[in-house]
């Protein structure tokens, strides 16, 4: 008889808050006040152009919509600062495709 394996999957009991660290050029979410963080990294590739490069969520927290909060915060930042964005990160590309807001689309720089 097969035994069920219990995985220690952390719960997310606090509201998700995205922090923007402009010096490190990243958006991050602290997960349950622990050392675990979800992060979205970007770089300026011109005076008014950013490259949204990479989104990462720890394995134990994947599949819970956490990256969506990072993507929204990054795209809102691009719009608010009137920047153009290169979407290097596949997840950001997916997010914009699934949320084709006109304000997002007009700020995407063609690759």
DSSP file (Angstrom, degrees, kcal/mol; ACC not computed):
  #  RESIDUE AA STRUCTURE BP1 BP2  ACC     N-H-->O    O-->H-N    N-H-->O    O-->H-N    TCO  KAPPA ALPHA  PHI   PSI    X-CA   Y-CA   Z-CA
    1    1 A X              0   0    0      0, 0.0     2,-0.2     0, 0.0     0, 0.0   0.000 360.0 360.0 360.0 131.6    0.0    0.0    0.0
    2    2 A X        -     0   0    0      1,-0.1     2,-0.4     0, 0.0     0, 0.0  -0.455 360.0-137.9 -74.7 142.0    1.4    3.4   -1.0
    3    3 A X        -     0   0    0     -2,-0.2     2,-0.3     1,-0.0    -1,-0.1  -0.807  16.3-120.5 -99.6 141.1    2.0    5.9    1.7
    4    4 A X        -     0   0    0     -2,-0.4     2,-0.5     1,-0.0    -1,-0.0  -0.622  24.5-137.4 -77.0 136.0    1.1    9.6    1.2
    5    5 A X        -     0   0    0     -2,-0.3     2,-0.5     2,-0.0    -1,-0.0  -0.836  11.8-141.2 -96.3 127.0    4.1   11.8    1.6
    6    6 A X        -     0   0    0     -2,-0.5     2,-0.4     2,-0.0    -2,-0.0  -0.759  13.6-157.6 -89.1 128.3    3.5   15.0    3.6
    7    7 A X        -     0   0    0     -2,-0.5     2,-1.5     2,-0.0    -2,-0.0  -0.852  20.3-125.8-102.8 141.1    5.1   18.0    2.2
    8    8 A X        +     0   0    0     -2,-0.4     2,-0.7     2,-0.0    -2,-0.0  -0.689  37.3 177.9 -85.5  91.4    5.8   21.0    4.5
    9    9 A X        -     0   0    0     -2,-1.5    52,-0.1    52,-0.0    -2,-0.0  -0.861  26.1-129.3-100.1 114.9    4.1   23.7    2.4
   10   10 A X        -     0   0    0     -2,-0.7     2,-0.2     1,-0.1    22,-0.0  -0.313  19.1-130.9 -62.6 141.7    4.3   27.0    4.2
   11   11 A X        -     0   0    0     21,-0.1     2,-0.8    20,-0.0    -1,-0.1  -0.613   7.4-133.9 -88.0 152.9    1.0   28.9    4.5
   12   12 A X        +     0   0    0     -2,-0.2     4,-0.1     1,-0.1    19,-0.0  -0.900  36.3 161.4-108.3 102.6    0.7   32.5    3.5
   13   13 A X        +     0   0    0     -2,-0.8     2,-0.3     2,-0.1    -1,-0.1   0.505  51.4  69.1-102.1  -6.5   -1.2   34.1    6.4
   14   14 A X  S    S-     0   0    0      1,-0.1    18,-0.1     3,-0.0     3,-0.0  -0.790  93.3 -92.1-112.3 155.7   -0.4   37.7    5.8
   15   15 A X        -     0   0    0     -2,-0.3     2,-0.5     1,-0.1    -2,-0.1  -0.343  48.5-106.7 -61.5 146.6   -1.5   40.1    3.0
   16   16 A X        -     0   0    0     -4,-0.1     2,-0.5    13,-0.1    -1,-0.1  -0.662  40.1-174.4 -80.9 122.0    0.9   40.1    0.1
   17   17 A X        -     0   0    0     -2,-0.5     2,-0.5    13,-0.3    13,-0.5  -0.975  14.0-147.8-120.3 125.2    2.9   43.4    0.1
   18   18 A X        -     0   0    0     -2,-0.5     2,-0.4    11,-0.1    11,-0.2  -0.810  12.3-160.0 -93.6 127.4    5.2   44.2   -2.8
   19   19 A X  E     -A   28   0A   0      9,-3.2     9,-2.7    -2,-0.5     2,-0.6  -0.862   5.9-147.7-105.1 141.2    8.3   46.3   -1.8
   20   20 A X  E     -A   27   0A   0     -2,-0.4     2,-0.9     7,-0.2     7,-0.2  -0.940   8.7-169.5-112.7 115.3   10.2   48.2   -4.4
   21   21 A X  E  >> -A   26   0A   0      5,-3.0     5,-1.9    -2,-0.6     4,-0.9  -0.851   4.2-177.4-102.7  96.8   13.9   48.6   -3.8
   22   22 A X  T  45S+     0   0    0     -2,-0.9    -1,-0.2     1,-0.2     5,-0.0   0.827  79.6  56.5 -67.5 -31.7   15.0   51.2   -6.4
   23   23 A X  T  45S+     0   0    0      1,-0.2    -1,-0.2    -3,-0.1    -2,-0.1   0.925 116.2  35.2 -65.3 -43.5   18.7   51.0   -5.4
   24   24 A X  T  45S-     0   0    0      2,-0.2    -1,-0.2    -3,-0.0    18,-0.2   0.518 108.4-128.4 -86.4  -5.2   18.8   47.2   -6.0
   25   25 A X  T  <5 +     0   0    0     -4,-0.9    17,-2.2     1,-0.2     2,-0.3   0.973  65.9 115.5  54.4  60.3   16.4   47.5   -8.9
   26   26 A X  E   < -AB  21  41A   0     -5,-1.9    -5,-3.0    15,-0.2     2,-0.4  -0.997  58.1-141.8-154.6 153.8   14.0   44.9   -7.7
   27   27 A X  E     +AB  20  40A   0     13,-2.4    13,-2.6    -2,-0.3     2,-0.3  -0.925  32.6 179.2-107.9 139.9   10.5   44.2   -6.4
   28   28 A X  E     -AB  19  39A   0     -9,-2.7    -9,-3.2    -2,-0.4     2,-0.4  -0.984  24.6-152.9-145.1 159.0   10.2   41.7   -3.6
   29   29 A X  E     - B   0  38A   0      9,-2.2     9,-2.2    -2,-0.3     2,-0.4  -0.995  19.0-138.6-128.4 123.2    7.6   40.1   -1.4
   30   30 A X  E     - B   0  37A   0    -13,-0.5     2,-0.8    -2,-0.4   -13,-0.3  -0.699  21.9-138.5 -78.9 131.7    8.6   38.8    2.0
   31   31 A X  S >  S-     0   0    0      5,-2.3     3,-1.8    -2,-0.4     5,-0.4  -0.827  72.2 -28.0-101.3 109.6    6.8   35.5    2.5
   32   32 A X  T 3  S-     0   0    0     -2,-0.8    -1,-0.2     1,-0.3     3,-0.1   0.787 110.0 -70.8  58.5  31.9    5.4   35.0    6.0
   33   33 A X  T 3  S+     0   0    0      1,-0.2    -1,-0.3    -3,-0.2     4,-0.1   0.573 106.6 123.4  67.5   6.1    7.9   37.3    7.5
   34   34 A X  S <  S-     0   0    0     -3,-1.8    -3,-0.2     2,-0.1    -1,-0.2  -0.137  83.5 -94.4 -87.4-171.8   10.6   34.6    6.9
   35   35 A X  S    S+     0   0    0     -5,-0.1     2,-0.2    -3,-0.1    -3,-0.1   0.598  93.8 106.9 -79.7 -10.8   13.8   34.9    5.0
   36   36 A X        +     0   0    0     -5,-0.4    -5,-2.3    -6,-0.0     2,-0.4  -0.471  49.4 178.6 -69.4 138.3   12.0   33.6    2.0
   37   37 A X  E     -B   30   0A   0     -7,-0.2     2,-0.4    -2,-0.2    21,-0.3  -0.997  27.9-143.6-141.2 144.6   11.4   36.2   -0.7
   38   38 A X  E     -B   29   0A   0     -9,-2.2    -9,-2.2    -2,-0.4     2,-0.3  -0.864  33.4-170.3 -98.3 143.9    9.9   36.3   -4.1
   39   39 A X  E     -BC  28  56A   0     17,-2.7    17,-3.1    -2,-0.4     2,-0.4  -0.983  27.0-162.4-142.6 147.9   11.7   38.7   -6.3
   40   40 A X  E     -BC  27  55A   0    -13,-2.6   -13,-2.4    -2,-0.3     2,-0.3  -0.994  21.7-156.7-126.8 123.2   11.5   40.5   -9.7
   41   41 A X  E     +BC  26  54A   0     13,-3.0    12,-1.7    -2,-0.4    13,-1.4  -0.777  15.1 172.1-103.6 143.2   14.7   41.9  -11.0
   42   42 A X  E     - C   0  52A   0    -17,-2.2     2,-0.3    -2,-0.3    10,-0.2  -0.961  13.8-158.4-143.0 162.3   15.1   44.7  -13.6
   43   43 A X  E     - C   0  51A   0      8,-1.5     8,-3.2    -2,-0.3     2,-0.5  -0.980  26.1-115.7-136.6 148.4   17.8   46.9  -15.0
   44   44 A X  E     + C   0  50A   0     -2,-0.3     6,-0.3     6,-0.2     3,-0.1  -0.756  28.9 177.1 -80.4 129.8   17.8   50.3  -16.8
   45   45 A X  E    S+     0   0A   0      4,-2.5     2,-0.3    -2,-0.5     5,-0.2   0.185  71.0   2.3-116.7  12.6   19.0   49.8  -20.4
   46   46 A X  E >  S- C   0  49A   0      3,-0.9     3,-0.6     1,-0.1    -1,-0.2  -0.934  93.6 -80.7-178.8 175.4   18.5   53.4  -21.3
   47   47 A X  T 3  S+     0   0    0     -2,-0.3    -1,-0.1     1,-0.2    -3,-0.0   0.880 129.6  15.7 -63.2 -37.3   17.5   56.6  -19.6
   48   48 A X  T 3  S+     0   0    0     -3,-0.1    36,-2.6    35,-0.1     2,-0.4   0.027 112.4  88.9-124.8  25.7   13.7   55.8  -19.9
   49   49 A X  E <   -Cd  46  84A   0     -3,-0.6    -4,-2.5    34,-0.2    -3,-0.9  -0.989  49.8-171.7-130.8 130.8   13.9   52.1  -20.7
   50   50 A X  E     -Cd  44  85A   0     34,-2.9    36,-3.1    -2,-0.4     2,-0.6  -0.898  17.5-141.4-118.0 150.7   13.9   49.2  -18.2
   51   51 A X  E     -Cd  43  86A   0     -8,-3.2    -8,-1.5    -2,-0.3     2,-1.1  -0.946  10.9-149.5-109.2 111.5   14.5   45.5  -18.9
   52   52 A X  E     +Cd  42  87A   0     34,-2.8    37,-2.5    -2,-0.6    36,-0.8  -0.723  31.2 170.9 -81.4 102.8   12.2   43.3  -16.7
   53   53 A X  E     +     0   0A   0    -12,-1.7     2,-0.3    -2,-1.1    37,-0.2   0.875  41.6   3.9 -91.9 -43.1   14.7   40.4  -16.5
   54   54 A X  E     -C   41   0A   0    -13,-1.4   -13,-3.0    35,-0.1     2,-0.4  -0.992  42.7-164.1-157.4 136.3   13.7   37.7  -14.0
   55   55 A X  E     -C   40   0A   0     -2,-0.3     2,-0.4   -15,-0.2   -15,-0.2  -0.985  17.4-178.4-121.6 133.8   11.0   36.7  -11.6
   56   56 A X  E     -C   39   0A   0    -17,-3.1   -17,-2.7    -2,-0.4     2,-0.4  -0.989  11.3-179.4-139.7 130.2   11.6   34.1   -9.0
   57   57 A X        -     0   0    0     -2,-0.4   -19,-0.2   -19,-0.2     5,-0.1  -0.993  40.7-104.6-123.1 131.0    9.4   32.5   -6.4
   58   58 A X    >>  -     0   0    0     -2,-0.4     3,-2.4   -21,-0.3     4,-0.5  -0.224  34.1-113.4 -54.0 143.7   10.7   29.9   -3.9
   59   59 A X  G >4 S+     0   0    0      1,-0.3     3,-1.3     2,-0.2    -1,-0.1   0.839 114.0  58.9 -47.8 -43.4    9.6   26.4   -4.9
   60   60 A X  G 34 S+     0   0    0      1,-0.3    -1,-0.3     3,-0.0    -2,-0.1   0.664 111.0  42.4 -65.5 -15.7    7.4   26.0   -1.7
   61   61 A X  G X4 S+     0   0    0     -3,-2.4     3,-0.7   -52,-0.1     5,-0.4   0.392  86.2 121.1-111.3   1.1    5.4   29.1   -2.7
   62   62 A X  T <<  +     0   0    0     -3,-1.3    -4,-0.0    -4,-0.5    -3,-0.0  -0.238  64.0  33.3 -68.6 155.3    4.9   28.5   -6.4
   63   63 A X  T 3  S+     0   0    0      1,-0.0    -1,-0.2     0, 0.0    -4,-0.0   0.635  89.0 100.4  79.2  15.2    1.5   28.2   -8.0
   64   64 A X  S <  S-     0   0    0     -3,-0.7    -2,-0.1     0, 0.0    -1,-0.0   0.266  98.0-104.0-115.3   9.6   -0.2   30.6   -5.6
   65   65 A X  S  > S+     0   0    0      3,-0.0     4,-0.8    -4,-0.0    -3,-0.1   0.653  80.6 130.1  80.4  14.6   -0.3   33.7   -7.7
   66   66 A X  H >>  +     0   0    0     -5,-0.4     4,-1.3     1,-0.2     3,-0.9   0.915  69.1  54.3 -68.9 -42.9    2.6   35.4   -6.0
   67   67 A X  H 3> S+     0   0    0      1,-0.3     4,-2.7     2,-0.2    -1,-0.2   0.814  98.8  65.1 -61.9 -29.4    4.5   36.2   -9.1
   68   68 A X  H 3> S+     0   0    0      1,-0.2     4,-2.4     2,-0.2    -1,-0.3   0.877  99.3  52.0 -60.5 -38.2    1.4   38.0  -10.5
   69   69 A X  H <X S+     0   0    0     -3,-0.9     4,-2.2    -4,-0.8    -1,-0.2   0.900 110.8  47.6 -65.2 -40.7    1.7   40.6   -7.7
   70   70 A X  H  X S+     0   0    0     -4,-1.3     4,-2.5     2,-0.2    -2,-0.2   0.929 112.2  49.4 -64.6 -45.3    5.4   41.2   -8.7
   71   71 A X  H  X S+     0   0    0     -4,-2.7     4,-2.6     1,-0.2     5,-0.2   0.915 111.6  48.6 -62.1 -43.9    4.5   41.5  -12.3
   72   72 A X  H  X S+     0   0    0     -4,-2.4     4,-2.7     1,-0.2     5,-0.2   0.924 111.7  49.4 -62.8 -44.9    1.6   44.0  -11.7
   73   73 A X  H  X S+     0   0    0     -4,-2.2     4,-2.1     1,-0.2    -1,-0.2   0.906 112.6  48.0 -61.5 -42.0    3.8   46.1   -9.4
   74   74 A X  H  X S+     0   0    0     -4,-2.5     4,-2.2     2,-0.2    -2,-0.2   0.923 113.9  45.4 -66.1 -44.6    6.6   46.2  -12.1
   75   75 A X  H  X S+     0   0    0     -4,-2.6     4,-2.2     2,-0.2    -2,-0.2   0.884 112.0  51.9 -68.4 -37.2    4.2   47.1  -14.9
   76   76 A X  H  X S+     0   0    0     -4,-2.7     4,-3.0    -5,-0.2    -1,-0.2   0.896 109.1  51.6 -63.5 -39.0    2.5   49.7  -12.8
   77   77 A X  H  X S+     0   0    0     -4,-2.1     4,-2.5     2,-0.2    -2,-0.2   0.920 108.1  51.4 -60.9 -45.5    5.9   51.2  -12.0
   78   78 A X  H  <>S+     0   0    0     -4,-2.2     5,-2.8     1,-0.2     4,-0.3   0.918 114.5  43.4 -58.6 -44.7    6.7   51.3  -15.8
   79   79 A X  H ><5S+     0   0    0     -4,-2.2     3,-1.3     3,-0.2    -2,-0.2   0.945 114.1  49.3 -67.0 -48.9    3.4   53.2  -16.4
   80   80 A X  H 3<5S+     0   0    0     -4,-3.0    -2,-0.2     1,-0.3    -1,-0.2   0.857 116.0  42.5 -60.9 -37.1    3.8   55.6  -13.5
   81   81 A X  T 3<5S-     0   0    0     -4,-2.5    -1,-0.3    -5,-0.2    -2,-0.2   0.421 109.7-123.6 -89.7   1.5    7.3   56.5  -14.4
   82   82 A X  T < 5 +     0   0    0     -3,-1.3    -3,-0.2    -4,-0.3     2,-0.2   0.930  59.3 151.1  53.5  51.6    6.4   56.8  -18.1
   83   83 A X      < -     0   0    0     -5,-2.8     2,-0.4    -6,-0.2   -34,-0.2  -0.571  47.2-122.8-102.3 167.6    9.1   54.2  -19.0
   84   84 A X  E     -d   49   0A   0    -36,-2.6   -34,-2.9    -2,-0.2     2,-0.4  -0.874  29.4-147.8-104.4 148.1    9.4   51.7  -21.8
   85   85 A X  E     -de  50 108A   0     22,-2.7    24,-3.0    -2,-0.4     2,-0.5  -0.967  13.7-154.6-125.4 131.7    9.9   48.1  -20.9
   86   86 A X  E     -d   51   0A   0    -36,-3.1   -34,-2.8    -2,-0.4     2,-0.9  -0.859  20.1-145.7 -88.6 134.0   11.7   45.2  -22.5
   87   87 A X  E     +d   52   0A   0     -2,-0.5   -34,-0.1    22,-0.4     6,-0.1  -0.683  39.4 151.1-105.6  79.4   10.1   42.0  -21.3
   88   88 A X        +     0   0    0     -2,-0.9     2,-0.3   -36,-0.8   -35,-0.2   0.868  51.6  85.6 -72.9 -37.7   13.0   39.6  -21.1
   89   89 A X  S  > S-     0   0    0    -37,-2.5     4,-1.9    -3,-0.2   -35,-0.1  -0.482  73.0-146.0 -70.0 127.1   11.3   37.5  -18.3
   90   90 A X  H  > S+     0   0    0     -2,-0.3     4,-2.3     1,-0.2    -1,-0.2   0.849  98.2  56.2 -62.8 -33.9    9.0   34.9  -19.7
   91   91 A X  H  > S+     0   0    0      2,-0.2     4,-2.8     1,-0.2    -1,-0.2   0.912 105.9  49.0 -68.4 -39.7    6.6   35.3  -16.8
   92   92 A X  H  > S+     0   0    0      2,-0.2     4,-2.6     1,-0.2     5,-0.2   0.906 110.0  52.8 -63.9 -40.2    6.2   39.1  -17.4
   93   93 A X  H  X S+     0   0    0     -4,-1.9     4,-2.1     1,-0.2    -2,-0.2   0.930 111.7  46.0 -57.8 -45.3    5.5   38.3  -21.0
   94   94 A X  H  X S+     0   0    0     -4,-2.3     4,-2.3     2,-0.2    -2,-0.2   0.909 111.0  52.6 -63.8 -43.5    2.8   35.8  -19.9
   95   95 A X  H  X S+     0   0    0     -4,-2.8     4,-1.5     1,-0.2    -2,-0.2   0.925 111.1  45.5 -60.0 -46.4    1.3   38.3  -17.4
   96   96 A X  H  < S+     0   0    0     -4,-2.6    -1,-0.2     1,-0.2    -2,-0.2   0.879 111.6  52.7 -67.2 -37.5    1.0   41.0  -20.0
   97   97 A X  H  < S+     0   0    0     -4,-2.1     3,-0.5    -5,-0.2    -1,-0.2   0.893 114.6  41.9 -63.5 -39.0   -0.5   38.6  -22.5
   98   98 A X  H  < S+     0   0    0     -4,-2.3    -1,-0.2     1,-0.3    -2,-0.2   0.675 124.9  37.3 -81.3 -18.4   -3.1   37.5  -19.9
   99   99 A X  S  < S+     0   0    0     -4,-1.5     2,-2.9    -5,-0.2    -1,-0.3  -0.586  72.9 179.6-130.2  68.0   -3.7   41.1  -18.7
  100  100 A X        +     0   0    0     -3,-0.5     2,-0.2    -2,-0.2    -3,-0.1  -0.286  11.3 174.6 -76.5  63.0   -3.5   43.2  -21.9
  101  101 A X    >>  -     0   0    0     -2,-2.9     4,-2.6     1,-0.1     3,-0.9  -0.490  35.7-131.5 -67.9 133.2   -4.2   46.6  -20.2
  102  102 A X  H 3> S+     0   0    0      1,-0.3     4,-2.2     2,-0.2     5,-0.2   0.880 107.8  56.0 -55.0 -39.2   -3.8   49.4  -22.8
  103  103 A X  H 34 S+     0   0    0      1,-0.2    -1,-0.3     2,-0.2     4,-0.2   0.822 111.1  44.8 -65.3 -28.9   -1.6   51.3  -20.4
  104  104 A X  H X4 S+     0   0    0     -3,-0.9     3,-1.7     2,-0.2     4,-0.4   0.936 111.1  52.2 -74.6 -49.4    0.8   48.3  -20.2
  105  105 A X  H >< S+     0   0    0     -4,-2.6     3,-1.2     1,-0.3    -2,-0.2   0.846 104.5  55.4 -59.8 -36.4    0.8   47.7  -23.9
  106  106 A X  T 3< S+     0   0    0     -4,-2.2    -1,-0.3     1,-0.2    -2,-0.2   0.630 107.4  51.9 -74.1  -9.8    1.8   51.2  -24.8
  107  107 A X  T <  S+     0   0    0     -3,-1.7   -22,-2.7    -4,-0.2     2,-0.5   0.361  82.6 107.7-104.5   3.8    4.8   51.0  -22.6
  108  108 A X  B <   -e   85   0A   0     -3,-1.2     2,-0.5    -4,-0.4   -22,-0.2  -0.729  62.4-143.7 -87.1 126.4    6.3   47.8  -24.0
  109  109 A X        -     0   0    0    -24,-3.0   -22,-0.4    -2,-0.5    -2,-0.1  -0.756  23.6-116.0 -87.0 126.6    9.4   48.4  -26.1
  110  110 A X              0   0    0     -2,-0.5    -1,-0.1     1,-0.2   -24,-0.0  -0.375 360.0 360.0 -63.5 141.0    9.6   46.0  -29.1
  111  111 A X              0   0    0    -24,-0.1    -1,-0.2    -2,-0.0   -25,-0.0   0.453 360.0 360.0 -81.7 360.0   12.5   43.7  -28.8
